[in-house]
Amino acid sequence: MAKLPPRERILDAAEELFRSEGIRRVTLQAIADRAETTKMAIYRHFETKDALVAEWLRIVAADYQAAFDRVEADHPGRPREQILGLARFIAEGLPGISHRGCPFINSIAELPDRSHPARQVIENHKALQTRRLVAMCTEAGLPDPEQAAAEITFLLEGAQVSTQNGSIDRTSDRLMRIVEGILDRSL
């Protein structure tokens, strides 16, 4: 099997290390070692570690936006099913985050400076996610779409944190039932 190009190997290594150890604990040398390359190769592709972190989070954000795209394509004109599809996407991913947690939540905890390029990626992603969810809630005919989107966002993000810290059992099932309850309230 052919070896991936250096940029892809660097991003793969960074993702694995950032998810398992956190951003601040991971050195560029550790990423270079994992990617089987050099620190100089990292600097050829990414001006700084911050730029590498931001690019990794852009990729993670694109995966979440692709989930929105999938549920919209799978359930055209059926916003209630789209919203449930998003909740299911998160619910099905909960077992995978049980050790380390949500990469956005963890990254924000490590990046308190709001001007950090990776922090800006997260904030832009979350704003887009909120706009898309509000639009779905509006299309679903919910009486207060912004409130419903806020409640669903709290649930999705809270389920991730609760799974990570082990405070709630059967998180996936509970998440789905609560989101269904929000949607049913408006019927």
MODELLER restraints for C-alpha pairs under 7 A, 6 or more apart:
rsr = mdl.restraints
at = mdl.atoms
rsr.add(forms.Gaussian(group=physical.xy_distance, feature=features.Distance(at['CA:7:A'], at['CA:45:A']), mean=6.39, stdev=0.5))
rsr.add(forms.Gaussian(group=physical.xy_distance, feature=features.Distance(at['CA:9:A'], at['CA:35:A']), mean=5.04, stdev=0.5))
rsr.add(forms.Gaussian(group=physical.xy_distance, feature=features.Distance(at['CA:10:A'], at['CA:31:A']), mean=6.61, stdev=0.5))
rsr.add(forms.Gaussian(group=physical.xy_distance, feature=features.Distance(at['CA:10:A'], at['CA:32:A']), mean=6.88, stdev=0.5))
rsr.add(forms.Gaussian(group=physical.xy_distance, feature=features.Distance(at['CA:10:A'], at['CA:35:A']), mean=5.22, stdev=0.5))
rsr.add(forms.Gaussian(group=physical.xy_distance, feature=features.Distance(at['CA:10:A'], at['CA:42:A']), mean=6.88, stdev=0.5))
rsr.add(forms.Gaussian(group=physical.xy_distance, feature=features.Distance(at['CA:11:A'], at['CA:56:A']), mean=6.50, stdev=0.5))
rsr.add(forms.Gaussian(group=physical.xy_distance, feature=features.Distance(at['CA:13:A'], at['CA:31:A']), mean=5.65, stdev=0.5))
rsr.add(forms.Gaussian(group=physical.xy_distance, feature=features.Distance(at['CA:13:A'], at['CA:34:A']), mean=5.61, stdev=0.5))
rsr.add(forms.Gaussian(group=physical.xy_distance, feature=features.Distance(at['CA:13:A'], at['CA:35:A']), mean=5.43, stdev=0.5))
rsr.add(forms.Gaussian(group=physical.xy_distance, feature=features.Distance(at['CA:14:A'], at['CA:31:A']), mean=5.69, stdev=0.5))
rsr.add(forms.Gaussian(group=physical.xy_distance, feature=features.Distance(at['CA:15:A'], at['CA:56:A']), mean=6.51, stdev=0.5))
rsr.add(forms.Gaussian(group=physical.xy_distance, feature=features.Distance(at['CA:17:A'], at['CA:26:A']), mean=6.60, stdev=0.5))
rsr.add(forms.Gaussian(group=physical.xy_distance, feature=features.Distance(at['CA:18:A'], at['CA:26:A']), mean=6.67, stdev=0.5))
rsr.add(forms.Gaussian(group=physical.xy_distance, feature=features.Distance(at['CA:19:A'], at['CA:100:A']), mean=6.53, stdev=0.5))
rsr.add(forms.Gaussian(group=physical.xy_distance, feature=features.Distance(at['CA:19:A'], at['CA:103:A']), mean=6.58, stdev=0.5))
rsr.add(forms.Gaussian(group=physical.xy_distance, feature=features.Distance(at['CA:20:A'], at['CA:100:A']), mean=6.26, stdev=0.5))
rsr.add(forms.Gaussian(group=physical.xy_distance, feature=features.Distance(at['CA:24:A'], at['CA:110:A']), mean=6.96, stdev=0.5))
rsr.add(forms.Gaussian(group=physical.xy_distance, feature=features.Distance(at['CA:28:A'], at['CA:39:A']), mean=6.30, stdev=0.5))
rsr.add(forms.Gaussian(group=physical.xy_distance, feature=features.Distance(at['CA:29:A'], at['CA:39:A']), mean=6.03, stdev=0.5))
rsr.add(forms.Gaussian(group=physical.xy_distance, feature=features.Distance(at['CA:32:A'], at['CA:38:A']), mean=5.04, stdev=0.5))
rsr.add(forms.Gaussian(group=physical.xy_distance, feature=features.Distance(at['CA:32:A'], at['CA:39:A']), mean=5.59, stdev=0.5))
rsr.add(forms.Gaussian(group=physical.xy_distance, feature=features.Distance(at['CA:46:A'], at['CA:52:A']), mean=5.67, stdev=0.5))
rsr.add(forms.Gaussian(group=physical.xy_distance, feature=features.Distance(at['CA:50:A'], at['CA:117:A']), mean=6.78, stdev=0.5))
rsr.add(forms.Gaussian(group=physical.xy_distance, feature=features.Distance(at['CA:50:A'], at['CA:118:A']), mean=6.80, stdev=0.5))
rsr.add(forms.Gaussian(group=physical.xy_distance, feature=features.Distance(at['CA:51:A'], at['CA:117:A']), mean=6.99, stdev=0.5))
rsr.add(forms.Gaussian(group=physical.xy_distance, feature=features.Distance(at['CA:53:A'], at['CA:118:A']), mean=6.03, stdev=0.5))
rsr.add(forms.Gaussian(group=physical.xy_distance, feature=features.Distance(at['CA:54:A'], at['CA:117:A']), mean=5.90, stdev=0.5))
rsr.add(forms.Gaussian(group=physical.xy_distance, feature=features.Distance(at['CA:54:A'], at['CA:118:A']), mean=3.96, stdev=0.5))
rsr.add(forms.Gaussian(group=physical.xy_distance, feature=features.Distance(at['CA:54:A'], at['CA:121:A']), mean=6.44, stdev=0.5))
rsr.add(forms.Gaussian(group=physical.xy_distance, feature=features.Distance(at['CA:57:A'], at['CA:118:A']), mean=6.71, stdev=0.5))
rsr.add(forms.Gaussian(group=physical.xy_distance, feature=features.Distance(at['CA:57:A'], at['CA:121:A']), mean=6.78, stdev=0.5))
rsr.add(forms.Gaussian(group=physical.xy_distance, feature=features.Distance(at['CA:58:A'], at['CA:121:A']), mean=6.39, stdev=0.5))
rsr.add(forms.Gaussian(group=physical.xy_distance, feature=features.Distance(at['CA:61:A'], at['CA:125:A']), mean=6.15, stdev=0.5))
rsr.add(forms.Gaussian(group=physical.xy_distance, feature=features.Distance(at['CA:67:A'], at['CA:86:A']), mean=6.86, stdev=0.5))
rsr.add(forms.Gaussian(group=physical.xy_distance, feature=features.Distance(at['CA:68:A'], at['CA:86:A']), mean=6.71, stdev=0.5))
rsr.add(forms.Gaussian(group=physical.xy_distance, feature=features.Distance(at['CA:71:A'], at['CA:82:A']), mean=5.01, stdev=0.5))
rsr.add(forms.Gaussian(group=physical.xy_distance, feature=features.Distance(at['CA:71:A'], at['CA:85:A']), mean=5.72, stdev=0.5))
rsr.add(forms.Gaussian(group=physical.xy_distance, feature=features.Distance(at['CA:71:A'], at['CA:86:A']), mean=6.81, stdev=0.5))
rsr.add(forms.Gaussian(group=physical.xy_distance, feature=features.Distance(at['CA:72:A'], at['CA:82:A']), mean=5.84, stdev=0.5))
rsr.add(forms.Gaussian(group=physical.xy_distance, feature=features.Distance(at['CA:75:A'], at['CA:81:A']), mean=6.31, stdev=0.5))
rsr.add(forms.Gaussian(group=physical.xy_distance, feature=features.Distance(at['CA:75:A'], at['CA:82:A']), mean=5.97, stdev=0.5))
rsr.add(forms.Gaussian(group=physical.xy_distance, feature=features.Distance(at['CA:79:A'], at['CA:136:A']), mean=5.32, stdev=0.5))
rsr.add(forms.Gaussian(group=physical.xy_distance, feature=features.Distance(at['CA:79:A'], at['CA:139:A']), mean=6.03, stdev=0.5))
rsr.add(forms.Gaussian(group=physical.xy_distance, feature=features.Distance(at['CA:79:A'], at['CA:140:A']), mean=5.13, stdev=0.5))
rsr.add(forms.Gaussian(group=physical.xy_distance, feature=features.Distance(at['CA:80:A'], at['CA:140:A']), mean=5.64, stdev=0.5))
rsr.add(forms.Gaussian(group=physical.xy_distance, feature=features.Distance(at['CA:83:A'], at['CA:136:A']), mean=6.88, stdev=0.5))
rsr.add(forms.Gaussian(group=physical.xy_distance, feature=features.Distance(at['CA:87:A'], at['CA:156:A']), mean=6.83, stdev=0.5))
rsr.add(forms.Gaussian(group=physical.xy_distance, feature=features.Distance(at['CA:87:A'], at['CA:176:A']), mean=6.39, stdev=0.5))
rsr.add(forms.Gaussian(group=physical.xy_distance, feature=features.Distance(at['CA:88:A'], at['CA:176:A']), mean=6.87, stdev=0.5))
rsr.add(forms.Gaussian(group=physical.xy_distance, feature=features.Distance(at['CA:90:A'], at['CA:156:A']), mean=6.70, stdev=0.5))
rsr.add(forms.Gaussian(group=physical.xy_distance, feature=features.Distance(at['CA:91:A'], at['CA:172:A']), mean=4.54, stdev=0.5))
rsr.add(forms.Gaussian(group=physical.xy_distance, feature=features.Distance(at['CA:91:A'], at['CA:175:A']), mean=6.90, stdev=0.5))
rsr.add(forms.Gaussian(group=physical.xy_distance, feature=features.Distance(at['CA:92:A'], at['CA:172:A']), mean=6.98, stdev=0.5))
rsr.add(forms.Gaussian(group=physical.xy_distance, feature=features.Distance(at['CA:94:A'], at['CA:160:A']), mean=6.32, stdev=0.5))
rsr.add(forms.Gaussian(group=physical.xy_distance, feature=features.Distance(at['CA:94:A'], at['CA:163:A']), mean=6.58, stdev=0.5))
rsr.add(forms.Gaussian(group=physical.xy_distance, feature=features.Distance(at['CA:94:A'], at['CA:172:A']), mean=6.92, stdev=0.5))
rsr.add(forms.Gaussian(group=physical.xy_distance, feature=features.Distance(at['CA:97:A'], at['CA:164:A']), mean=6.51, stdev=0.5))
rsr.add(forms.Gaussian(group=physical.xy_distance, feature=features.Distance(at['CA:98:A'], at['CA:163:A']), mean=5.43, stdev=0.5))
rsr.add(forms.Gaussian(group=physical.xy_distance, feature=features.Distance(at['CA:98:A'], at['CA:164:A']), mean=4.44, stdev=0.5))
rsr.add(forms.Gaussian(group=physical.xy_distance, feature=features.Distance(at['CA:99:A'], at['CA:164:A']), mean=5.90, stdev=0.5))
rsr.add(forms.Gaussian(group=physical.xy_distance, feature=features.Distance(at['CA:100:A'], at['CA:164:A']), mean=6.52, stdev=0.5))
rsr.add(forms.Gaussian(group=physical.xy_distance, feature=features.Distance(at['CA:101:A'], at['CA:160:A']), mean=6.43, stdev=0.5))
rsr.add(forms.Gaussian(group=physical.xy_distance, feature=features.Distance(at['CA:101:A'], at['CA:161:A']), mean=6.57, stdev=0.5))
rsr.add(forms.Gaussian(group=physical.xy_distance, feature=features.Distance(at['CA:101:A'], at['CA:164:A']), mean=5.23, stdev=0.5))
rsr.add(forms.Gaussian(group=physical.xy_distance, feature=features.Distance(at['CA:102:A'], at['CA:160:A']), mean=6.33, stdev=0.5))
rsr.add(forms.Gaussian(group=physical.xy_distance, feature=features.Distance(at['CA:104:A'], at['CA:122:A']), mean=6.43, stdev=0.5))
rsr.add(forms.Gaussian(group=physical.xy_distance, feature=features.Distance(at['CA:108:A'], at['CA:119:A']), mean=6.46, stdev=0.5))
rsr.add(forms.Gaussian(group=physical.xy_distance, feature=features.Distance(at['CA:111:A'], at['CA:119:A']), mean=6.53, stdev=0.5))
rsr.add(forms.Gaussian(group=physical.xy_distance, feature=features.Distance(at['CA:114:A'], at['CA:120:A']), mean=6.78, stdev=0.5))
rsr.add(forms.Gaussian(group=physical.xy_distance, feature=features.Distance(at['CA:130:A'], at['CA:149:A']), mean=6.92, stdev=0.5))
rsr.add(forms.Gaussian(group=physical.xy_distance, feature=features.Distance(at['CA:133:A'], at['CA:149:A']), mean=5.76, stdev=0.5))
rsr.add(forms.Gaussian(group=physical.xy_distance, feature=features.Distance(at['CA:134:A'], at['CA:145:A']), mean=5.51, stdev=0.5))
rsr.add(forms.Gaussian(group=physical.xy_distance, feature=features.Distance(at['CA:134:A'], at['CA:146:A']), mean=5.54, stdev=0.5))
rsr.add(forms.Gaussian(group=physical.xy_distance, feature=features.Distance(at['CA:134:A'], at['CA:149:A']), mean=5.33, stdev=0.5))
rsr.add(forms.Gaussian(group=physical.xy_distance, feature=features.Distance(at['CA:137:A'], at['CA:145:A']), mean=4.87, stdev=0.5))
rsr.add(forms.Gaussian(group=physical.xy_distance, feature=features.Distance(at['CA:137:A'], at['CA:148:A']), mean=6.82, stdev=0.5))
rsr.add(forms.Gaussian(group=physical.xy_distance, feature=features.Distance(at['CA:137:A'], at['CA:149:A']), mean=6.59, stdev=0.5))
rsr.add(forms.Gaussian(group=physical.xy_distance, feature=features.Distance(at['CA:138:A'], at['CA:145:A']), mean=5.16, stdev=0.5))
rsr.add(forms.Gaussian(group=physical.xy_distance, feature=features.Distance(at['CA:142:A'], at['CA:186:A']), mean=5.57, stdev=0.5))
rsr.add(forms.Gaussian(group=physical.xy_distance, feature=features.Distance(at['CA:143:A'], at['CA:186:A']), mean=6.57, stdev=0.5))
rsr.add(forms.Gaussian(group=physical.xy_distance, feature=features.Distance(at['CA:148:A'], at['CA:182:A']), mean=6.99, stdev=0.5))
rsr.add(forms.Gaussian(group=physical.xy_distance, feature=features.Distance(at['CA:152:A'], at['CA:179:A']), mean=6.44, stdev=0.5))
rsr.add(forms.Gaussian(group=physical.xy_distance, feature=features.Distance(at['CA:155:A'], at['CA:175:A']), mean=6.77, stdev=0.5))
rsr.add(forms.Gaussian(group=physical.xy_distance, feature=features.Distance(at['CA:159:A'], at['CA:171:A']), mean=6.25, stdev=0.5))
rsr.add(forms.Gaussian(group=physical.xy_distance, feature=features.Distance(at['CA:159:A'], at['CA:175:A']), mean=6.74, stdev=0.5))
rsr.add(forms.Gaussian(group=physical.xy_distance, feature=features.Distance(at['CA:162:A'], at['CA:168:A']), mean=5.81, stdev=0.5))
rsr.add(forms.Gaussian(group=physical.xy_distance, feature=features.Distance(at['CA:163:A'], at['CA:171:A']), mean=6.54, stdev=0.5))
